[in-house]
């Protein structure tokens, strides 16, 4: 079973929830941190890394001895990653999405592809939890290829928990697609509601069932609960605004480790998710 933990905005406590859920289950669990621009799962799970590999994307390399500067490669590139001048071809690697259209359609066969490193993938264990995360290199913008590489290691024999990037853009879609269920972590504020609604629309498009966890409950208003009731989205757990939770968080201690009384709540949360995804 694949459970993704997402949020429409950053700072809702998504990683705290994802790591706490993994620790509450522990046995036969695989934790994938797909928030590759700022992976924080390792701060809480403290894994022992056993393997590291680089992640590269293919970018065009132009042999100007063969090139006739016809401009077809520039015409086909939707991302403006290649430009053709009268006697020169310019390639902008940071804009390239590695689709391969330019090399495939070049009439002279003047374009080949070379790998360009954009980040790393690391694998290890935190106790019995298998841990995998990706890290986008500083200055790079293309996180979906790293997310895809992380997800290549999904083991469907285990309970897979995916820590999804915040927001609703392409990295989020890449991370959540293929999930059996998505747990949306939000907060009871106008910003939380706005971004929750955006995330729900994305999941509807992907036909992924979802439920909501309200973090920092007790502040703000009840608009999030009203929205969930109107949309028929179950609220699976409330976590109150609590200074002890915040202190533990600042020290990299998860909810179930710092406050063990939360362990049964996260186990019940998973049972609810399992039952909802099975119907």
Secondary structure, DSSP 8 states (H G I E B T S, - for coil): -EEEEE-SSTTSSHHHHHHHHHHHH-TTEEEEE--TTS--HHHHH--EEEEEEEEEEEEEEE-TTT-----HHHHH-TT--EEEETTEEEE-GGG-----HHHHH-TT--EEEEEEEEEEEEEEEETTEEEEEEEE-TT----HHHHHHHHTT--TTSEEEEE--SSSSHHHHHHHTT-SEEEEEEESSHHHHHHHHHHHHHHHHHT--EEEEEEEETSS-SHHHHHHHHHT--EEEEEE--HHHHHHHHTT--HHHH-GGGHHHHHHHHHHHHHHHH-
